[in-house]
């Protein structure tokens, strides 16, 4: 799977997890270290969308943490 990124193109190489609302992959961008990418499934209902929004807000609060890229 190829996806665009601000700085170029990355490809997913391995699925790390598959949950109720998303899948997590190892993604590789030329010249950079591998990263994890979480791809959400289309929202089935308002509750699922709300949960994804909460998760996004929590992730945003972790920006700058030394162990999170």
C-alpha positions, 0 to 999 in steps of 0.5 A: 500500500502506498500513501502520500506524506507531506515530504514524499511517499511511504509504503506499508510493509507489515501489519502490526495490528488489526482492531475494531476501528483501525489497522496499524502498519510499519511504514517506510519512507526512503531515507528515514527510519520505519514508523508506525501508521494507524489507518482508521476504517470508515466510521460505522456510527457516531460513537466510533467517530467520537472515539477516533476523535478522542484518540486523536486528541490524546495523540496530539497531547503526546507530541514532543514526547521523546519516545514518540515520533 
